[in-house]
Amino acid sequence: MPAVSKGDGMRGLAVFISDIRNCKSKEAEIKRINKELANIRSKFKGDKALDGYSKKKYVCKLLFIFLLGHDIDFGHMEAVNLLSSNKYTEKQIGYLFISVLVNSNSDLIRLINNAIKNDLNSRNPTFMNLALHCIANVGSREMAEAFASEIPRILVAGDTMDSVKQSAALCLLRLNRTSPDLVPMGEWTARVVHLLNDQHLGVVTAATSLITTLAQKSPDDFKTSISLAVARLSRIVTSACIDLQDYTYYFVAAPWLSVKLLRLLQCYPPPEDAALRSRLTECLETILNKAQEPPKSKKVQHSNAKNAVLFEAISLIIHHDSEPTLLVRACNQLGQFLQHRETNLRYLALESMCTLASSEFSHEAVKTHIETVINALKTERDVSVRQRAVDLLYAMCDRSNAKQIVAEMLSYLETADYSIREEIVLKVAILAEKYAVDYTWYVDTILNLIRIAGDYVSEEVWYRVIQIVINRDDVQGYAAKTVFEALHAPACHENLVKVGGYILGEFGNLIAGDSRSSPLVQFNLLHSKFHLCSVPTRALLLSAYIKFINLFPEVKATIQDVLRSDSQLRNADVELQQRAVEYLRLSCIASTDILATVLEEMPPFPERESSILAKLKKKKGPGNLPDIDDSRRNVNGNTEHHEPTETTNKSPPSLMADLLPTNRPRPASSSPIMLSAGTMGSSHPFTDLLNLNSPPAAAPSLLVDVFSDLSAPASVEVSEDNFSRFVCKNNGVLYENQLLQIGLKSEYRQNLGRMYVFYGNKTSTQFLSFSSSVTNGDALKGQLIVHAKSVDPVIDGGAQVQQILNMECVSDFTDAPVLNIQFRYGGALQNIAVKLPVMLNKFFQPTEMTSQDFFQRWKQLGAPQQEVQKIFKSQHPMDTDVTKAKILGFGVALLDGVDPNPANFVGAGVIHTKDTQVGCLLRLEPNTQAEMYRLTLRTSRDSVSQRLCDLLSEQF
Amino acid sequence: MIKAILIFNNHGKPRLSKFYEHYTEDTEQQIIRETFHLVSKRDENVCNFLEGGMLIGGSDYKLIYRHYATLYFVFCVDSSESELGILDLIQVKVFVETLDKCFENVCELDLIFHVDKVHNILAEMVMGGMVLETNMNEIITQVDAQNKMEKSEAGIAGAPARAVSAVKNMNLPEMPRNINIGDISIKVPNLPSFK
């Protein structure tokens, strides 16, 4: 019986749809839609109340318009009204509209929630289902808040219909995914587990999905589900298709449920109970056996269903990773699929094998299929399948087959799809490095990689090859020779020029003995590429040239000529021009010794995780899926997880950040203007001469001293390093960098304070346009007034100037003002911001009092908000005299003989602000054994207690 | 979970879109276009799985699709779903076979003119991104029950409305029977035999 006959339904809707379909152009379509929208709008706004049928019709039209990609900004109210209709059709269309179109429109959500609540309580299963569907489909937070506690009740209630239970389980699952914090765990959890025993397989399927998600979050609460799931699975697997009539699908018993159960079991390790474990193993064996039986049907559905279960069973076997026989069997069965005529199966087999390859039991078994996989790479028509083949080759690679696999991948790269080339490049680079026994092979491979797919070789890859060459002196000569030869190619990739420039600049001398690669030949070869390269590469080449001057004095004149040419000295690019000028000057004035020191060979790079690997991981995505896939991905996402080299799973260092100066925030002072000031030679960062400014492991200290001027922070990050040092003292050095020192002297009386700030110029050059000002944050305005006197705009080299700040404390405060300093040094603008150490306790006046007074006041300040207590670990050695000095420095009077325990410290003082005075009592109890302190503060104001406690507790 | 279910025709015209995660209308349309782009350029006999487009979440998501005559059925799922399972879900048990039963040889037109029905059927099998029911008989029973309910309601309460609309329709110059079905008049005979 046809459930829908085509004649009935809504005629107006049909007419509208056919109108749209007859539209000849996009414009006509839009015109027709706008006309209809206007019509509907006027109908909805009209005086005449619309009957349910018309509302339904118009809402349907809106749905259709929405599907065509037009915005619908009205009709929501009408849809909500339909929800409260008693007619199924109207209610249903209302829910449909809402689940397709509603976003978090809070006014409506309340109305919708109301309607849903009514339907959930209606005891009409159809209505309840509609309501549950709507909650699941929208899944918003407001809905979760309203229903998260209601749905578990429906789910486990004895009288709930099966279909409603099913919906309730999935609805709960959905809410758990969107707002896990709102779904309360409770006594219902145990009863949910028992749904696995339900008669109705639909309910069991839904419950399994729910339990799988919940079990991932709190495995312990759902441990009991393991035995139930195994029992259920075993009944399905061994069933004779009779008791599962409806759920038998093309001769496979309940494939969906089996898959879900196998997924659930993947949340747990293999069962500990031996009987249970053997029963599970039996199930898995049966599944593997069944897959080998001749098909009961030729239909593709039959094999799909059967294999869906098989693949899931294999996933579970891999997850358990404990039964070698099963693992090897799984591998063999997957091996058969590798040549199956169904593309889907080949794809899945390759994918599953990737995970198998990472198990120590089956790694060898997987390797036997290497020829088939390589063949797949060559012959497979489908790029998604080829991609899987690449993944599998990568996963099965080890020392024994690395050369073969890398060679195959390289040759595939020439014809690979553009979309996956970069990934293959990364994989080849990683494999070549990881399994390189012989580093000449590694260098060859990477150079080949650049030759074949230069555009896809990211910076990480060529940085890495340079790092390796520099760190391994056995390969340097070979590398120099190889790049030299490679550079002879008529058209070589820019990345090759970069590698070539760098390596010849460092190690060109190793091959200079041969007349065919004499210094001049090397230079001419590199320089012949110069004009075809981009600016960063040219910059690198210039650096290589200056290195040449050091390595080979005989080509000095030639190179100087090149540097001197107008195209270099007057290059429009600042970086190139600067390099040319500086290198030329350097080569002219520096003695051979200095030149040799400055241009010394790069020291080895510190060992670090391959940045290529980090990049591959990033490219593959973090796999931050909330569901079961998290655990799965750990198994199959990171195929390299058992390699010792990668066990250091610290945050991958970005090579960009530590290797490439062009992307490094350079100190502003290295701008060219500085050079004209004649400071060149003492101020250029030669440490990153060759674009690699990674901190040299053993850099000559000379260089550091000479160039350290330059690391003045160009950013205006507020420095508060020394802030806490000033809590208990008033004088000292507040800030210091290579250029500037800031010292402080301050005095306070009642609510007033005066601070003398001394700015010392540590260099021999004038600071120009010097200015400094104090800014108060929003919170601080009105609490503390700071008036800064003006300061001399010029500070001569080596001189010191003074600035006076006057302060007034209006009321208690927690923030601190910021001192902003600006000046020009060698043409570059410097910005420094320092947090000024003005704290509340500076406005203390110590108060002496007797023991009796103290305790009387202590009791008066007994309200809970007036006391703040902190227990903390001692940061410094616990010395009584130091502690006393700190408490006195804090500003309070130290009261002897008040506390019955002489080891404790007791203090009292009054904070003066313009508005009020705040009395303050404190007690510090050291516990020398535990090296802990307990600090208690009582004042008449809770904010003051808190602030003082925070300040003082940092001091011990 | 299932992130989205999309049906569009050979020209990329959406016929059904159901997202189980919130996107703006614009993004939804872009996702449909992107998905169409990815799926339509593939040959007929390649595999039915591919990595998702950038908009839908990249390689963490898979597109599982089937192509029937004029229509593409695409499910976008994360890795917690079984690929073959979803493929069957499209094929069978569920979606297409159920539509087929409900509409007697379903064709693109049916989807266009009965958006609400299609959504109902879909709701019976997928809910909030999770597979609800995989037993076709169960689904059909539910859908039948709903239709009966609909008929009975229409019988009593809908009579006046239908009378009104019948009168209105008499003035319509073009009756729906004359709808020009143009490019999509191709019927799919006996759907399950397609792979």
Interface residues (C-beta under 8 A of the other chain):
Chain A: M1 P2 A3 V4 K6 D8 G9 R11 G12 L13 A14 V15 I17 S18 R21 N22 D51 G52 Y53 S54 C60 L63 F64 F66 L67 L68 G69 D71 K87 Y88 T89 Q92 I93 L96 V100 N103 S104 T126 L132 H133 I135 A136 N137 G139 S163 Q166 S167 L170 C171 L173 R174 R177 L201 G202 T205 A206 S209 D246 Y247 Y249 P255 W256 V259 R263 V300 Q301 N304 A305 N307 A308 F311 E312 T343 N344 R346 Y347 L348 R381 D382 S384 V385 Q387 K620 G621 G623 L625 D627 I628 D629 R632 R633
Chain B: M1 P14 R15 L16 S17 K18 Y20 H22 E25 Q29 R42 D43 N45 V46 C47 N48 F49 L50 E51 G58 S59 D60 D78 S79 S80 S82 E83 L84 G85 L87 D88 Q91 V92 K93 K101 C102 F103 E104 D110 I112 F113 H114 V115 D116 K117 H119 N120 A123 M127 G128 G129 M130 V131 L132 E133 T134 N135 N137 E138 I140 Q142 V143 D144 A145 Q146 N147 M149 E150 E153 A154 A157 G158 P160 A161 R162 S165 K168 N169 L172 E174 P176 I179 N180 I181 G182 K195
